[in-house]
């Protein structure tokens, strides 16, 4: 029997520190918990929220998102990060996290739900299509420093 999944926002420093190993699976360039916590703190000043999936007292998935407004979409929620620990991928946790963020977007009266994924991430793209998301454009990036990792 599978244990219950709980989805809730990360609010405490201890929970944020506990989320580091899962986020590092998606963002391997993150060097340590302190740097990660400082980055999340900076992003929180811009409205970033981190939703965690918990199973048996451990974080097994994360969805980082923020509320935005622009001329293309109006008011929307943008998903920066979505990661499920490798051993639990394809178990429905990603779907549950996306649905929870989607519910936040509806509650915030958003017109759209937006995310990006790498062109090399075919499995992620298939997952997003199955979740009802459509490819509407391309994301272009130019590194401005040699240290840039994303």
Kinemage of the C-alpha trace (Angstrom):
@kinemage 1
@onewidth
@group {chain A} dominant
@subgroup {mainchain}
@vectorlist {calphas} color= white
{ca unk a 1} P 0.000 0.000 0.000
{ca unk a 2} L 1.361 3.380 -1.020
{ca unk a 3} L 1.594 6.039 1.679
{ca unk a 4} L -0.391 9.259 1.471
{ca unk a 5} L 0.993 12.196 -0.496
{ca unk a 6} L 0.715 15.644 1.096
{ca unk a 7} L 1.197 18.802 -0.963
{ca unk a 8} L 1.957 22.052 0.841
{ca unk a 9} L 4.027 25.209 0.431
{ca unk a 10} L 7.500 25.340 1.896
{ca unk a 11} L 7.492 28.083 4.511
{ca unk a 12} L 10.220 27.262 7.042
{ca unk a 13} L 13.992 27.423 6.654
{ca unk a 14} L 14.217 23.786 7.775
{ca unk a 15} L 11.802 22.644 5.064
{ca unk a 16} L 13.644 24.717 2.470
{ca unk a 17} L 16.934 23.093 3.484
{ca unk a 18} L 15.248 19.673 3.300
{ca unk a 19} L 14.153 20.399 -0.279
{ca unk a 20} L 17.703 20.982 -1.538
{ca unk a 21} L 18.531 17.402 -2.544
{ca unk a 22} L 15.368 17.099 -4.652
{ca unk a 23} L 15.892 20.485 -6.344
{ca unk a 24} L 19.515 19.524 -7.051
{ca unk a 25} L 18.208 16.648 -9.206
{ca unk a 26} L 16.711 19.275 -11.546
{ca unk a 27} L 19.347 21.971 -11.026
{ca unk a 28} L 22.673 20.117 -10.568
{ca unk a 29} L 24.630 23.381 -10.725
{ca unk a 30} L 23.321 24.301 -7.250
{ca unk a 31} L 26.397 23.951 -5.081
{ca unk a 32} L 25.111 23.827 -1.507
{ca unk a 33} L 22.098 24.400 0.758
{ca unk a 34} L 23.220 27.873 1.841
{ca unk a 35} L 23.554 29.154 -1.725
{ca unk a 36} L 20.239 27.507 -2.637
{ca unk a 37} L 18.448 29.078 0.340
{ca unk a 38} L 19.861 32.512 -0.508
{ca unk a 39} L 18.732 32.175 -4.138
{ca unk a 40} L 15.216 31.126 -3.109
{ca unk a 41} L 15.101 34.083 -0.677
{ca unk a 42} L 15.954 36.468 -3.551
{ca unk a 43} L 13.324 34.863 -5.769
{ca unk a 44} L 10.722 35.099 -3.004
{ca unk a 45} L 11.039 38.894 -3.141
{ca unk a 46} L 9.755 38.514 -6.723
{ca unk a 47} L 6.811 36.333 -5.677
{ca unk a 48} L 8.402 32.890 -6.032
{ca unk a 49} L 6.617 30.115 -4.112
{ca unk a 50} L 7.790 26.563 -3.628
{ca unk a 51} L 5.202 23.813 -3.370
{ca unk a 52} L 6.408 20.456 -2.048
{ca unk a 53} L 5.055 16.935 -2.287
{ca unk a 54} L 5.704 15.051 0.947
{ca unk a 55} L 5.565 11.282 1.467
{ca unk a 56} L 6.440 9.623 4.773
{ca unk a 57} L 7.875 12.894 6.107
{ca unk a 58} L 10.245 13.396 3.171
{ca unk a 59} L 10.062 15.793 0.250
{ca unk a 60} L 9.697 13.795 -2.972
{ca unk a 61} L 8.752 16.534 -5.436
{ca unk a 62} L 8.824 20.303 -5.894
{ca unk a 63} L 7.087 22.909 -8.009
{ca unk a 64} L 8.471 26.435 -7.936
{ca unk a 65} L 6.219 29.093 -9.439
{ca unk a 66} L 5.415 32.804 -9.463
{ca unk a 67} L 2.572 35.116 -10.345
{ca unk a 68} L 3.329 37.424 -13.279
{ca unk a 69} L 1.717 39.921 -15.621
{ca unk a 70} L 2.742 40.723 -19.168
{ca unk a 71} L 1.273 41.914 -22.448
{ca unk a 72} L 1.214 38.443 -23.993
{ca unk a 73} L -0.685 36.506 -21.321
{ca unk a 74} L -2.075 39.116 -18.958
{ca unk a 75} L -2.065 37.736 -15.406
{ca unk a 76} L -0.504 34.252 -15.311
{ca unk a 77} L 1.376 31.753 -13.196
{ca unk a 78} L 4.809 30.761 -14.472
{ca unk a 79} L 6.311 27.447 -13.334
{ca unk a 80} L 10.073 27.864 -12.903
{ca unk a 81} L 10.838 24.436 -11.487
{ca unk a 82} L 9.141 21.042 -11.495
{ca unk a 83} L 11.044 18.028 -10.211
{ca unk a 84} L 10.151 14.629 -8.816
{ca unk a 85} L 12.836 12.548 -7.158
{ca unk a 86} L 14.158 10.066 -9.729
{ca unk a 87} L 12.915 6.924 -7.977
{ca unk a 88} L 9.306 8.211 -7.996
{ca unk a 89} L 9.058 9.671 -11.490
{ca unk a 90} L 6.039 8.421 -13.464
{ca unk a 91} L 4.141 7.790 -10.214
{ca unk a 92} L 1.606 10.623 -10.597
{ca unk a 93} L 3.355 13.067 -8.261
{ca unk a 94} L 4.249 15.475 -11.077
{ca unk a 95} L 0.639 15.518 -12.210
{ca unk a 96} L -0.515 16.216 -8.647
{ca unk a 97} L 1.976 19.070 -8.222
{ca unk a 98} L 1.036 20.661 -11.550
{ca unk a 99} L -2.641 20.392 -10.650
{ca unk a 100} L -1.974 22.086 -7.302
{ca unk a 101} L -0.150 24.967 -9.019
{ca unk a 102} L -2.925 25.181 -11.612
{ca unk a 103} L -5.443 25.501 -8.751
{ca unk a 104} L -3.361 28.343 -7.309
{ca unk a 105} L -3.461 30.070 -10.710
{ca unk a 106} L -7.246 29.768 -10.882
{ca unk a 107} L -7.596 31.087 -7.315
{ca unk a 108} L -5.393 34.063 -8.277
{ca unk a 109} L -7.666 34.796 -11.273
{ca unk a 110} L -4.948 34.046 -13.812
{ca unk a 111} L -5.675 33.782 -17.508
{ca unk a 112} L -2.813 31.406 -18.303
{ca unk a 113} L -0.534 28.753 -16.857
{ca unk a 114} L 2.948 28.881 -18.442
{ca unk a 115} L 6.205 26.940 -18.226
{ca unk a 116} L 9.315 26.273 -20.292
{ca unk a 117} L 11.226 23.051 -20.804
{ca unk a 118} L 14.444 22.256 -22.609
{ca unk a 119} L 14.306 21.171 -26.236
{ca unk a 120} L 16.383 18.126 -25.255
{ca unk a 121} L 13.816 16.984 -22.656
{ca unk a 122} L 11.494 14.835 -24.772
{ca unk a 123} L 10.044 12.937 -21.800
{ca unk a 124} L 9.172 16.184 -20.016
{ca unk a 125} L 7.571 17.523 -23.196
{ca unk a 126} L 5.408 14.417 -23.522
{ca unk a 127} L 4.403 14.756 -19.865
{ca unk a 128} L 3.373 18.407 -20.365
{ca unk a 129} L 1.332 17.547 -23.460
{ca unk a 130} L -0.464 14.839 -21.449
{ca unk a 131} L -1.220 17.488 -18.812
{ca unk a 132} L -2.981 19.656 -21.407
{ca unk a 133} L -0.195 22.170 -21.976
{ca unk a 134} L 0.558 23.208 -25.549
{ca unk a 135} L 3.827 24.361 -27.115
{ca unk a 136} L 3.220 27.998 -28.050
{ca unk a 137} L 6.707 29.337 -28.725
{ca unk a 138} L 10.437 28.975 -28.275
{ca unk a 139} L 12.584 30.309 -25.466
{ca unk a 140} L 15.821 32.019 -26.570
{ca unk a 141} L 18.785 32.496 -24.226
{ca unk a 142} L 22.113 34.300 -24.515
{ca unk a 143} L 24.636 33.784 -21.699
{ca unk a 144} L 26.071 37.172 -20.703
{ca unk a 145} L 28.838 35.789 -18.492
{ca unk a 146} L 30.979 32.676 -18.683
{ca unk a 147} L 29.657 31.529 -15.292
{ca unk a 148} L 26.078 31.326 -16.596
{ca unk a 149} L 24.772 27.782 -16.162
{ca unk a 150} L 21.144 28.043 -17.268
